[in-house]
């Protein structure tokens, strides 16, 4: 029974495997048959029918015959062979000869692939032939239209093309034999060769037909516009020279001759249809001429500026010189009362020397301007430079004059600050005396003595003649800092003293019950009498805080309230 069961299981397994293999091969056969039908349904005949509408001669006829022979071979030989192989494959599968079926399927696949490539190649070549013929026909019609338009325009307006007319005639003449060759090739059915003619003509046309528009404009620039500009520049130059303008530095005459000779060379280039290079250079020449217009206009503006500003600058220079001399005299007077640095004291004299140099430049400028021997633009630059330097010198000496005036103000301000510092130090000393302290610590005494010394130095510096305000300000700054510090330290010490008293008063309630605290308060009181206020505060605060944590915060609040009330 066990053997029988095993045999039955094996037979069932084989039946399942066979069924699955059979279904797999049937699916593959069905796929191959679909691919075969797709090849048979390719629209070869429909596309070949379109070719018959063309001239069936020469290259077209040869290609048509080759396509038809290939299509016939595929449909009459390869397709029946594929059908036979598909039938064989089905039989092999039905007989469970799967190895044979696999080999046959591979052969079918190879034959289908080869047939598909042949049919696709036919379609590609058909599309290329038909598409190229249509595209060539459309483009050729446009080329012929452009040619006729160009030819008509050249004949009707030959004067507008001038010396370039002959070269244009020659260039257009090259289209005629190409047109004739194209027509001959299409009539003989050689459409692909005709396509090459069209491509060549399209390239030539893209360079030729724009010339019909460009050349008249370029000739107008070369023969009319630019020569007119040159003439205007020469006339303007002559008119300005009659009005005593000095224009030699522009070298305008020489440059205009160079440009005129170059225009002749550009005409020769245009005669050879070199529009691109001609156009580029013409734009550059136009910019050069515009620059000359600007330079002539600059001379006109410069003359107006020089005529309007020359006397003003000279007059202003005298005013600034007078003001600077007054500042120099005032400096000598101020130096009797105030000490100036060597650099500061030399400012008026240095300004006067520079102003004298500017005066010489003004005199030289007036001399050459009167003789009309120099360009007005050069005079303008020099006059502008003199004016700028003069204004800078004026600003420098004005700032210095203001600093002299401020010396008296600064002195009065310093004396006022000295009085305020004396008052503040006196108030600090009075505050300490009113506090009824056991005494003032040595450190505080030293700070008060240092503050007195700083005030003494300020007073001494204010009695010097001549007065050095920089030294005064330096001593004044140190004194102010020192007195502010001693005042703040005094307030801090008094607050600590008040806090110590309150802590000891607060701690008295615990003396009987806390002997350790009692001893610490005694130590704090001893430090207090020894004028060691910081030590006393630390000892008392620690003692109270150990017994009643948080007590210090409440005591500090009470002290601040008392201070606020007072």
C-alpha positions as CSV (number, residue, x, y, z in Angstrom):
1,X,0.0,0.0,0.0
2,X,2.8,2.4,0.8
3,X,4.4,1.8,-2.6
4,X,1.1,2.3,-4.3
5,X,0.5,5.6,-2.5
6,X,4.0,6.8,-3.5
7,X,3.4,5.9,-7.2
8,X,0.1,7.7,-7.2
9,X,1.7,10.8,-5.7
10,X,4.5,10.8,-8.2
11,X,2.0,10.4,-11.1
12,X,-0.1,13.3,-9.8
13,X,3.1,15.5,-9.5
14,X,4.1,14.6,-13.0
15,X,0.7,15.4,-14.3
16,X,0.7,18.8,-12.6
17,X,4.2,19.6,-14.0
18,X,3.2,18.5,-17.4
19,X,0.1,20.6,-17.3
20,X,2.1,23.7,-16.2
21,X,4.7,23.2,-18.9
22,X,2.1,22.7,-21.5
23,X,0.3,25.9,-20.5
24,X,3.6,27.8,-20.6
25,X,4.4,26.6,-24.2
26,X,0.9,27.3,-25.4
27,X,1.2,30.9,-24.1
28,X,4.6,31.3,-25.9
29,X,3.1,29.9,-29.1
30,X,0.2,32.3,-28.9
31,X,2.6,35.2,-28.4
32,X,4.7,34.2,-31.4
33,X,1.5,33.9,-33.5
34,X,0.5,37.5,-32.5
35,X,3.9,38.8,-33.5
36,X,3.5,37.1,-36.9
37,X,0.2,38.7,-37.4
38,X,1.6,42.2,-36.5
39,X,4.2,41.7,-39.3
40,X,1.6,40.7,-41.8
41,X,-0.5,43.7,-40.9
42,X,2.3,46.3,-41.4
43,X,1.0,48.9,-44.0
44,X,3.6,48.1,-46.5
45,X,1.3,47.9,-49.5
46,X,-0.5,51.2,-48.6
47,X,2.8,53.0,-48.4
48,X,4.0,51.5,-51.6
49,X,0.9,52.7,-53.3
50,X,1.8,56.3,-52.4
51,X,5.1,55.8,-54.2
52,X,3.3,55.0,-57.4
53,X,2.1,58.6,-57.4
54,X,5.7,59.7,-57.9
55,X,7.8,59.5,-61.0
56,X,8.5,55.7,-61.2
57,X,11.9,56.1,-62.9
58,X,15.6,55.7,-62.0
59,X,16.3,55.5,-58.2
60,X,12.6,55.4,-57.3
61,X,11.8,52.5,-59.6
62,X,14.9,50.5,-58.3
63,X,13.9,51.0,-54.7
64,X,10.2,50.1,-55.4
65,X,11.2,46.9,-57.1
66,X,13.5,46.0,-54.2
67,X,10.8,46.7,-51.6
68,X,8.2,44.7,-53.5
69,X,10.6,41.7,-53.9
70,X,11.4,41.8,-50.2
71,X,7.8,42.0,-49.2
72,X,6.8,39.1,-51.5
73,X,9.6,37.0,-50.1
74,X,8.5,37.7,-46.5
75,X,4.8,37.1,-47.2
76,X,5.1,34.1,-49.6
77,X,8.1,32.2,-48.1
78,X,8.9,33.3,-44.6
79,X,5.3,33.6,-43.3
80,X,4.2,30.1,-44.5
81,X,7.4,28.6,-43.0
82,X,6.6,30.3,-39.7
83,X,3.0,28.9,-39.9
84,X,4.4,25.4,-40.4
85,X,6.8,25.7,-37.5
86,X,4.0,27.0,-35.2
87,X,1.9,23.9,-36.2
88,X,4.9,21.6,-35.3
89,X,5.4,23.3,-32.0
90,X,1.7,22.8,-31.1
91,X,2.1,19.0,-31.9
92,X,5.2,18.7,-29.8
93,X,3.4,20.3,-26.9
94,X,0.4,18.0,-27.2
95,X,2.8,15.0,-27.2
96,X,4.7,16.5,-24.1
97,X,7.9,16.8,-26.2
98,X,8.8,20.0,-24.5
99,X,12.4,20.0,-25.6
100,X,11.5,19.9,-29.3
101,X,8.9,22.5,-28.6
102,X,11.4,24.9,-27.1
103,X,13.9,24.5,-30.0
104,X,11.1,25.1,-32.5
105,X,9.9,28.2,-30.7
106,X,13.5,29.7,-30.8
107,X,13.6,29.1,-34.5
108,X,10.2,30.8,-35.0
109,X,11.4,33.8,-32.9
110,X,14.5,34.2,-35.1
111,X,12.5,34.0,-38.3
112,X,10.0,36.5,-37.0
113,X,12.7,38.9,-35.9
114,X,14.4,38.7,-39.3
115,X,11.1,39.3,-41.1
116,X,10.2,42.2,-38.8
117,X,13.6,43.9,-39.5
118,X,13.1,43.6,-43.2
119,X,9.6,45.0,-43.1
120,X,10.6,47.9,-40.7
121,X,13.5,48.8,-43.1
122,X,11.0,49.0,-46.0
123,X,8.8,51.3,-44.0
124,X,11.7,53.5,-43.0
125,X,12.9,53.9,-46.5
126,X,9.4,54.5,-47.8
127,X,8.9,57.3,-45.2
128,X,12.3,58.8,-46.1
129,X,11.5,58.9,-49.8
130,X,7.9,60.2,-49.5
131,X,8.8,62.6,-46.7
132,X,11.9,64.0,-48.5
133,X,9.9,64.5,-51.7
134,X,7.2,66.5,-50.0
135,X,9.6,68.5,-47.9
136,X,11.9,69.2,-50.9
137,X,8.9,70.3,-53.0
138,X,7.7,72.8,-50.4
139,X,11.2,74.1,-49.7
140,X,12.0,74.4,-53.4
141,X,8.9,76.4,-54.1
142,X,9.9,78.8,-51.3
143,X,13.4,79.0,-52.7
144,X,12.2,79.8,-56.2
145,X,9.8,82.4,-54.8
146,X,12.7,84.0,-52.8
147,X,14.9,83.9,-55.9
148,X,12.2,85.6,-58.1
149,X,11.6,88.2,-55.4
150,X,15.4,88.9,-55.1
151,X,15.9,89.0,-58.8
152,X,13.0,91.4,-59.3
153,X,14.2,93.6,-56.5
154,X,17.7,93.8,-57.9
155,X,16.5,94.7,-61.4
156,X,14.0,97.3,-60.1
157,X,16.4,99.0,-57.6
158,X,19.8,98.3,-59.0
159,X,21.0,101.7,-58.0
160,X,20.4,100.8,-54.3
161,X,22.9,97.9,-54.5
162,X,25.6,100.0,-56.2
163,X,28.9,98.2,-56.6
164,X,27.5,95.1,-55.0
165,X,25.0,94.6,-57.8
166,X,27.4,92.6,-60.0
167,X,28.3,90.2,-57.2
168,X,24.6,89.7,-56.4
169,X,23.9,88.9,-60.0
170,X,26.6,86.3,-60.0
171,X,25.4,84.8,-56.7
172,X,21.8,84.6,-57.9
173,X,22.8,83.1,-61.2
174,X,24.1,80.1,-59.4
175,X,20.5,79.2,-58.5
176,X,19.4,78.6,-62.1
177,X,21.4,75.4,-62.8
178,X,20.6,74.1,-59.4
179,X,16.9,74.5,-60.1
180,X,17.2,72.8,-63.4
181,X,19.2,69.9,-61.9
182,X,16.5,69.5,-59.2
183,X,13.8,69.4,-61.7
184,X,15.7,66.8,-63.8
185,X,16.3,64.6,-60.8
186,X,12.7,64.6,-59.7
187,X,11.5,63.9,-63.2
188,X,13.8,60.9,-63.3
189,X,12.6,59.7,-59.9
190,X,15.9,60.4,-58.1
191,X,14.2,62.2,-55.1
192,X,17.0,61.5,-52.6
193,X,19.6,63.1,-54.8
194,X,17.2,66.0,-55.4
195,X,16.9,66.4,-51.7
196,X,20.7,67.0,-51.5
197,X,20.3,69.8,-54.0
198,X,17.6,71.4,-51.9
199,X,19.7,71.2,-48.7
200,X,22.6,72.9,-50.5
201,X,20.3,75.7,-51.9
202,X,18.7,76.3,-48.5
203,X,22.2,76.9,-47.1
204,X,23.2,79.2,-49.9
205,X,19.8,81.0,-49.7
206,X,20.1,81.7,-46.0
207,X,23.3,83.7,-46.8
208,X,22.2,85.3,-50.0
209,X,18.6,86.5,-49.6
210,X,19.2,88.6,-46.4
211,X,21.8,90.5,-48.5
212,X,18.9,92.0,-50.5
213,X,17.8,93.8,-47.4
214,X,21.2,94.4,-45.7
215,X,23.2,95.8,-48.6
216,X,21.1,98.9,-49.4
217,X,21.2,99.9,-45.7
218,X,25.0,99.4,-45.5
219,X,25.6,101.3,-48.7
220,X,23.5,104.2,-47.3
221,X,25.7,104.3,-44.2
222,X,28.9,104.1,-46.2
223,X,28.0,106.6,-48.9
224,X,25.6,109.0,-47.1
225,X,25.2,108.8,-43.4
226,X,28.8,108.5,-42.2
227,X,30.3,110.9,-44.8
228,X,27.6,113.4,-43.7
229,X,28.7,112.9,-40.1
230,X,32.3,113.4,-41.1
231,X,31.4,116.6,-42.9
232,X,29.5,117.9,-39.9
233,X,32.4,117.2,-37.6
234,X,34.8,119.0,-40.0
235,X,32.4,122.0,-40.2
236,X,32.0,122.1,-36.4
237,X,35.8,121.9,-36.0
238,X,36.4,124.8,-38.4
239,X,33.7,126.9,-36.8
240,X,35.0,126.3,-33.3
241,X,38.6,127.0,-34.3
242,X,37.4,130.4,-35.7
243,X,36.0,131.0,-32.2
244,X,39.5,130.4,-30.7
245,X,38.9,126.9,-29.5
246,X,42.1,124.9,-29.3
247,X,41.4,121.4,-30.7
248,X,44.8,120.1,-31.7
249,X,44.8,117.6,-28.8
250,X,41.8,115.8,-30.3
251,X,43.8,115.1,-33.6
252,X,40.4,115.2,-35.2
253,X,41.6,116.0,-38.8
254,X,43.9,113.0,-38.9
255,X,41.4,110.6,-37.5
256,X,38.7,111.7,-39.9
257,X,41.1,111.1,-42.9
258,X,41.8,107.6,-41.6
259,X,38.0,106.9,-41.3
260,X,37.4,108.1,-44.8
261,X,40.0,105.8,-46.2
262,X,38.6,102.9,-44.3
263,X,35.1,103.6,-45.7
264,X,36.6,103.1,-49.1
265,X,38.0,99.8,-48.1
266,X,34.6,98.8,-46.6
267,X,33.0,99.6,-50.0
268,X,35.3,97.1,-51.6
269,X,34.4,94.5,-48.9
270,X,30.7,95.1,-49.6
271,X,31.3,94.7,-53.3
272,X,32.4,91.1,-52.4
273,X,29.2,90.7,-50.3
274,X,31.0,90.8,-46.9
275,X,28.1,92.3,-45.0
276,X,28.9,90.8,-41.6
277,X,32.4,92.3,-41.3
278,X,31.2,95.5,-42.8
279,X,28.3,95.9,-40.5
280,X,30.5,95.3,-37.4
281,X,33.1,97.9,-38.4
282,X,30.5,100.5,-39.4
283,X,29.0,100.2,-35.9
284,X,32.4,100.8,-34.4
285,X,33.1,103.8,-36.7
286,X,29.7,105.3,-35.7
287,X,30.6,105.0,-32.1
288,X,34.0,106.7,-32.8
289,X,32.2,109.6,-34.5
290,X,29.8,109.9,-31.6
291,X,32.7,110.2,-29.3
292,X,34.1,113.1,-31.4
293,X,30.8,114.8,-31.2
294,X,30.9,114.4,-27.4
295,X,34.5,115.8,-27.3
296,X,33.6,118.9,-29.2
297,X,30.5,119.4,-27.1
298,X,32.7,118.9,-24.0
299,X,34.9,121.8,-25.2
300,X,31.9,124.0,-25.5
301,X,30.7,123.2,-22.0
302,X,34.3,123.6,-20.7
303,X,34.6,127.1,-22.2
304,X,31.3,128.1,-20.6
305,X,32.5,126.7,-17.2
306,X,35.8,128.4,-17.4
307,X,34.4,131.8,-18.4
308,X,31.7,131.6,-15.6
309,X,33.9,130.1,-12.8
310,X,37.4,131.5,-13.4
311,X,36.8,134.9,-11.7
312,X,34.7,133.3,-9.0
313,X,37.4,130.8,-8.1
314,X,40.1,133.5,-8.0
315,X,37.9,135.7,-5.8
316,X,37.0,132.8,-3.5
317,X,40.7,131.9,-3.2
318,X,41.4,135.4,-1.9
319,X,38.6,135.1,0.6
320,X,39.9,131.8,1.9
321,X,43.4,133.1,2.1
322,X,42.2,136.1,4.1
323,X,40.2,133.9,6.5
324,X,43.2,131.6,6.9
325,X,45.4,134.6,7.8
326,X,42.9,135.7,10.4
327,X,42.9,132.2,11.8
328,X,46.7,132.3,11.9
329,X,46.6,135.6,13.9
330,X,44.0,134.2,16.2
331,X,46.2,131.1,16.8
332,X,49.1,133.3,17.9
333,X,46.7,135.0,20.4
334,X,45.1,131.8,21.7
335,X,48.6,130.3,22.3
336,X,49.2,132.9,25.0
337,X,46.4,131.3,27.0
338,X,46.2,127.7,25.8
339,X,48.8,125.2,24.8
340,X,48.5,123.7,21.3
341,X,50.4,120.8,19.8
342,X,53.1,121.6,17.2
343,X,51.0,119.9,14.6
344,X,47.9,122.0,15.5
345,X,49.8,125.2,15.6
346,X,51.1,124.7,12.1
347,X,47.7,124.1,10.5
348,X,47.1,127.8,9.5
349,X,50.6,128.2,8.1
350,X,50.5,125.0,6.1
351,X,47.1,126.0,4.7
352,X,48.6,129.4,3.7
353,X,51.4,127.7,1.9
354,X,49.1,125.5,0.0
355,X,46.8,128.5,-0.9
356,X,49.8,130.4,-2.2
357,X,50.5,127.4,-4.5
358,X,46.9,127.4,-5.7
359,X,47.2,131.2,-6.4
360,X,50.2,130.5,-8.6
361,X,48.2,127.9,-10.5
362,X,45.3,130.4,-10.9
363,X,47.7,133.0,-12.3
364,X,49.2,130.5,-14.7
365,X,45.7,129.4,-15.8
366,X,44.6,133.0,-16.4
367,X,47.8,133.6,-18.4
368,X,47.3,130.7,-20.8
369,X,43.5,131.3,-21.0
370,X,44.1,134.9,-22.2
371,X,46.6,133.7,-24.9
372,X,44.2,131.1,-26.2
373,X,46.9,128.4,-26.4
374,X,45.3,125.6,-24.5
375,X,42.1,123.6,-24.8
376,X,39.2,124.7,-22.6
377,X,38.7,121.1,-21.4
378,X,42.3,121.2,-19.9
379,X,41.5,124.5,-18.3
380,X,38.3,123.1,-16.9
381,X,40.1,120.2,-15.3
382,X,42.7,122.4,-13.8
383,X,40.1,124.9,-12.5
384,X,38.1,122.1,-11.0
385,X,41.2,120.7,-9.3
386,X,42.0,124.1,-7.8
387,X,38.5,124.6,-6.6
388,X,38.4,121.1,-5.0
389,X,41.7,121.6,-3.2
390,X,40.7,125.1,-2.1
391,X,37.5,123.8,-0.6
392,X,39.3,121.1,1.3
393,X,41.8,123.7,2.7
394,X,38.9,125.9,3.7
395,X,37.2,123.0,5.6
396,X,40.4,122.2,7.3
397,X,41.1,125.7,8.6
398,X,37.4,126.2,9.5
399,X,37.5,123.1,11.6
400,X,40.7,124.3,13.3
401,X,39.1,127.7,13.9
402,X,36.1,126.1,15.6
403,X,38.5,124.1,17.8
404,X,40.1,127.3,18.9
405,X,36.7,128.8,19.9
406,X,35.8,125.6,21.8
407,X,38.9,125.9,24.0
408,X,37.3,128.6,26.1
409,X,34.1,126.7,26.3
410,X,36.0,123.5,27.3
411,X,37.8,125.4,30.0
412,X,34.6,126.8,31.5
413,X,33.0,123.3,31.3
414,X,36.0,121.8,33.0
415,X,35.8,124.4,35.9
416,X,32.2,123.6,36.3
417,X,32.8,119.9,36.4
418,X,35.6,120.5,39.0
419,X,33.1,122.3,41.2
420,X,30.6,119.5,40.9
421,X,33.2,116.9,41.8
422,X,34.2,119.0,44.9
423,X,30.6,119.1,45.9
424,X,30.1,115.4,45.4
425,X,33.2,114.5,47.4
426,X,32.1,116.9,50.2
427,X,28.6,115.2,50.3
428,X,30.3,111.8,50.5
429,X,32.4,112.9,53.4
430,X,29.4,114.5,55.1
431,X,27.4,111.3,54.6
432,X,30.1,109.3,56.4
433,X,30.3,111.8,59.2
434,X,26.5,111.7,59.8
435,X,26.4,107.9,60.0
436,X,27.9,107.9,63.5
437,X,30.2,105.0,62.6
438,X,32.7,103.6,65.1
439,X,35.2,104.7,62.6
440,X,36.1,104.8,58.9
441,X,38.3,101.8,57.6
442,X,41.8,102.6,56.4
443,X,40.8,101.5,52.9
444,X,38.1,104.1,52.7
445,X,40.4,106.7,54.1
446,X,42.9,105.9,51.4
447,X,40.2,106.2,48.7
448,X,39.1,109.6,50.1
449,X,42.7,110.8,50.1
450,X,43.2,109.6,46.5
451,X,40.0,111.5,45.5
452,X,41.4,114.7,47.1
453,X,44.7,114.3,45.3
454,X,42.9,113.9,41.9
455,X,41.0,117.1,42.6
456,X,44.2,118.9,43.5
457,X,45.8,117.8,40.2
458,X,42.8,119.1,38.2
459,X,43.0,122.5,40.0
460,X,46.8,122.7,39.4
461,X,46.4,121.9,35.7
462,X,43.7,124.7,35.4
463,X,46.2,127.2,36.9
464,X,48.9,126.5,34.3
465,X,49.6,129.2,31.7
466,X,49.3,128.5,28.8
467,X,46.5,126.0,29.7
468,X,46.8,122.5,28.3
469,X,43.2,121.3,27.9
470,X,44.2,117.8,27.0
471,X,46.0,117.4,30.3
472,X,43.0,119.0,32.1
473,X,40.6,116.7,30.5
474,X,42.8,113.7,31.4
475,X,43.0,114.7,35.1
476,X,39.3,115.5,35.1
477,X,38.4,112.1,33.8
478,X,40.5,110.3,36.4
479,X,39.1,112.5,39.2
480,X,35.5,111.9,38.2
481,X,36.1,108.1,38.1
482,X,37.8,108.1,41.5
483,X,35.1,110.2,43.2
484,X,32.3,108.2,41.7
485,X,33.9,105.0,43.0
486,X,34.5,106.4,46.5
487,X,30.9,107.6,46.6
488,X,29.5,104.2,45.6
489,X,31.8,102.4,48.0
490,X,30.7,104.7,50.9
491,X,27.0,104.0,50.2
492,X,27.7,100.3,50.0
493,X,29.6,100.4,53.4
494,X,26.8,102.4,55.1
495,X,24.2,99.9,53.8
496,X,26.3,97.1,55.2
497,X,26.6,98.8,58.6
498,X,22.8,99.2,58.7
499,X,22.4,95.6,57.7
500,X,24.8,94.4,60.4
501,X,22.8,96.2,63.1
502,X,19.5,94.8,61.9
503,X,21.0,91.2,61.8
504,X,22.3,91.5,65.3
505,X,19.0,92.9,66.5
506,X,17.2,90.1,64.8
507,X,19.5,87.5,66.2
508,X,19.2,88.6,69.7
509,X,16.0,86.6,70.1
510,X,18.0,83.4,69.7
511,X,21.0,84.2,71.9
512,X,19.6,82.4,75.0
513,X,18.5,79.3,73.2
514,X,21.5,79.0,70.8
515,X,24.8,79.4,72.6
516,X,26.7,78.8,69.3
517,X,24.8,81.6,67.6
518,X,25.4,83.9,70.7
519,X,29.2,83.4,70.4
520,X,29.1,84.2,66.6
521,X,27.2,87.4,67.2
522,X,29.8,88.3,69.8
523,X,32.5,87.7,67.2
524,X,30.5,89.9,64.7
525,X,30.2,92.7,67.2
526,X,34.0,92.5,67.9
527,X,34.7,92.7,64.1
528,X,32.3,95.7,63.9
529,X,34.1,97.6,66.6
530,X,37.4,96.8,64.8
531,X,36.0,98.5,61.7
532,X,36.0,95.2,59.8
533,X,32.4,95.7,58.5
534,X,32.6,93.1,55.7
535,X,33.8,90.5,58.2
536,X,31.2,91.4,60.7
537,X,28.4,91.2,58.1
538,X,29.5,87.8,56.9
539,X,29.8,86.3,60.5
540,X,26.4,87.7,61.7
541,X,24.6,86.7,58.5
542,X,26.0,83.1,58.7
543,X,24.9,82.8,62.3
544,X,21.3,83.9,61.7
545,X,20.9,81.9,58.5
546,X,22.0,78.7,60.3
547,X,19.3,79.1,62.9
548,X,16.6,80.5,60.6
549,X,17.2,79.8,56.9
550,X,15.7,82.6,54.7
551,X,15.9,85.2,57.5
552,X,18.5,87.3,55.5
553,X,16.1,88.0,52.7
554,X,13.5,89.4,55.1
555,X,16.1,91.5,56.9
556,X,17.4,92.9,53.6
557,X,13.8,93.9,52.6
558,X,13.4,95.7,55.9
559,X,16.7,97.6,55.5
560,X,15.7,98.7,51.9
561,X,12.3,100.0,53.2
562,X,14.1,102.0,55.9
563,X,16.5,103.4,53.4
564,X,13.6,104.4,51.1
565,X,11.8,106.1,53.9
566,X,14.9,108.0,54.9
